[in-house]
Each structure stands twice: as C-alpha cells, then as structure tokens.
C-alpha cells in the first residue's frame, strides 16, 4: 500500500478541535465586575485591547492589580509607547462615576486617545 492512511490523523484533529472549542471561552476570564447594562452595538476589533478594570478601591491592568500612580508607566511599558493602542475601561456598577472618569482622564492625559468604556447588553425578558 503506497498511500498514507489519514483517518487516524483526522480523528486526532477532530478531538483537538473539540477540546479547543470547549476551553477557549474559559481562557477569557478576568476580574469579575458587575458592568452596567445598556443597549448598544458590539465592538468588532481584530487586535486584543488592553483592559483596565476599576472596582471598589482597586484598579486592575489586565488581571493584575496596579496602583493608580503606577498605571501610566505600566501602560507605557505594555504598549511600548504606542499612543494608538486601544484601551477598554471597565467599571463596576457600584463604583462612583467620578472615580471612573478620574482614571479615564489620567489615561487621556498620558496621550492615549483610543479609550472606550465597556458595558453589558441588557437581557431581553
């Protein structure tokens, strides 16, 4: 027989595909916050943005907690001073609006211009 039997290869690839499909949603965990629910269109962006999360008394860059005074130096290091980097700001529902705007103002004053606030779509009843 001079042909390669691809049946075992296809079987293995299908199993790997199923494993990755099941585990992929679990890889996008972050800091749990209760986002406000508003109606709006979803953002479609190919690049992974940076996420800054504001909770009661704490600020997270990605999944790691960061002091507010160290936020901009860490952003500069991660983005390699790319001021066009997309940054998503997530704020817990119970955090005061003023606190979220302070963080957003700090990011904008550092020169980052693509800063967006994240919300959740309300569920239809």
VENBELBEL-V18742 format. One record per helix or strand of 3 or more residues. SS is the DSSP state (helix for helix, strand for strand). FROM is the first residue (numbers start at 1). TO is the last residue. If there is no record, write none. Layout:
ss = {SS SS}
from = {FROM FROM}
to = {TO TO}
This chain:
ss = {helix strand strand strand helix strand helix strand}
from = {7 50 58 64 68 87 97 115}
to = {28 55 61 66 79 91 109 117}
